[in-house]
Amino acid sequence: MNVQDAYNQWSVIYDTNDNPTRDLDADITRKALKDLRCNTIVEAGCGTGKNTAFLAERAHTVYALDFSPEMLAKAAARISAENVRFVETDLTQPWPVESESAEFVTCNLVLEHIADLNDVFSEAARVLSRSGHFYISELHPFKQYQGTVANFQQHGVTTQIDAFVHHISDFLAAATANGLHLLELGEWWHADDVQKPPRLITFLFEKT
Ligand SMILES: C[S@@+](CC[C@H](N)C(=O)[O-])C[C@H]1O[C@@H](n2cnc3c(N)ncnc32)[C@H](O)[C@@H]1O
């Protein structure tokens, strides 16, 4: 199913259905970014705001961008912080954020739905100030090679959402092409993932 329609539907149960990938991302993101303090964060693909309130405690302003009005409505309903600006945005188009105005961009569980990584990496690099950081948490390509794609079950029906495989080398090439260099790479397993490939991969890039 097309990505926007799917997330509009999934929004109803996104926060409550069984979803170890969502939960693992919440856990590792809180650990990775616990010491983050800055003026401006851009959250690219905020969804229902699972990570947004946490980010709002770490910055003066958070731009929370997503192209699903239903996911954004859930996020706006759960988050009362006045320093969060929710903006309906297609991440493959120019973002409504000034160039070199953010110290930190985060993108969690979004990039499997983006055909061309350069669309997001180029905007992340544009909005970041010098030495700013771009954090990505994404479904590990090893899971994608096994056929895993974002999906949800509702009323007994499983819906698979349009997805694109991105190899680790694709992430690194998109970063290099946009003046971002790798500081850290992590691989993460949920407690259910014993003897399985890593579920998530994280990257921390710095703008040179
Ligand atoms: C799995 S959810 C993750 C939401 C949130 N980051 C989290 O970790 O819970 C993926 C989100 O990416 C958004 N998304 C996917 N493609 C997008 C695009 N091209 N532009 C804007 N948002 C997009 C979807 O609408 C959805 O809210």
Ligand as a Chemical Component Dictionary entry (heavy atoms), coordinates in Angstrom:
data_LIG
# 
_chem_comp.id                   LIG 
_chem_comp.type                 NON-POLYMER 
_chem_comp.pdbx_formal_charge   0 
_chem_comp.three_letter_code    LIG 
# 
loop_
_chem_comp_atom.comp_id 
_chem_comp_atom.atom_id 
_chem_comp_atom.alt_atom_id 
_chem_comp_atom.type_symbol 
_chem_comp_atom.charge 
_chem_comp_atom.model_Cartn_x 
_chem_comp_atom.model_Cartn_y 
_chem_comp_atom.model_Cartn_z 
_chem_comp_atom.pdbx_ordinal 
LIG C1  C1  C 0  7.359 3.826  11.177 1  
LIG S1  S1  S 1  6.808 5.497  11.267 2  
LIG C2  C2  C 0  8.057 6.142  12.369 3  
LIG C3  C3  C 0  7.554 7.352  13.110 4  
LIG C4  C4  C 0  8.496 7.829  14.210 5  
LIG N1  N1  N 0  9.740 8.352  13.666 6  
LIG C5  C5  C 0  8.754 6.711  15.171 7  
LIG O1  O1  O 0  9.917 6.305  15.295 8  
LIG O2  O2  O -1 7.798 6.237  15.804 9  
LIG C6  C6  C 0  7.287 6.171  9.689  10 
LIG C7  C7  C 0  6.800 7.600  9.489  11 
LIG O3  O3  O 0  7.469 8.124  8.337  12 
LIG C8  C8  C 0  6.546 8.930  7.652  13 
LIG N2  N2  N 0  6.984 9.064  6.259  14 
LIG C9  C9  C 0  7.302 8.083  5.389  15 
LIG N3  N3  N 0  7.656 8.603  4.204  16 
LIG C10 C10 C 0  7.572 9.949  4.329  17 
LIG C11 C11 C 0  7.807 11.050 3.454  18 
LIG N4  N4  N 0  8.191 10.878 2.168  19 
LIG N5  N5  N 0  7.619 12.287 3.919  20 
LIG C12 C12 C 0  7.220 12.495 5.208  21 
LIG N6  N6  N 0  6.971 11.501 6.085  22 
LIG C13 C13 C 0  7.159 10.239 5.646  23 
LIG C14 C14 C 0  5.220 8.206  7.794  24 
LIG O4  O4  O 0  4.112 9.038  7.551  25 
LIG C15 C15 C 0  5.307 7.714  9.230  26 
LIG O5  O5  O 0  4.738 8.624  10.138 27 
# 
loop_
_chem_comp_bond.comp_id 
_chem_comp_bond.atom_id_1 
_chem_comp_bond.atom_id_2 
_chem_comp_bond.value_order 
_chem_comp_bond.pdbx_ordinal 
LIG C1  S1  SING 1  
LIG S1  C2  SING 2  
LIG S1  C6  SING 3  
LIG C2  C3  SING 4  
LIG C3  C4  SING 5  
LIG C4  N1  SING 6  
LIG C4  C5  SING 7  
LIG C5  O1  DOUB 8  
LIG C5  O2  SING 9  
LIG C6  C7  SING 10 
LIG C7  O3  SING 11 
LIG C7  C15 SING 12 
LIG O3  C8  SING 13 
LIG C8  N2  SING 14 
LIG C8  C14 SING 15 
LIG N2  C9  SING 16 
LIG N2  C13 SING 17 
LIG C9  N3  DOUB 18 
LIG N3  C10 SING 19 
LIG C10 C11 SING 20 
LIG C10 C13 DOUB 21 
LIG C11 N4  SING 22 
LIG C11 N5  DOUB 23 
LIG N5  C12 SING 24 
LIG C12 N6  DOUB 25 
LIG N6  C13 SING 26 
LIG C14 O4  SING 27 
LIG C14 C15 SING 28 
LIG C15 O5  SING 29 
# 
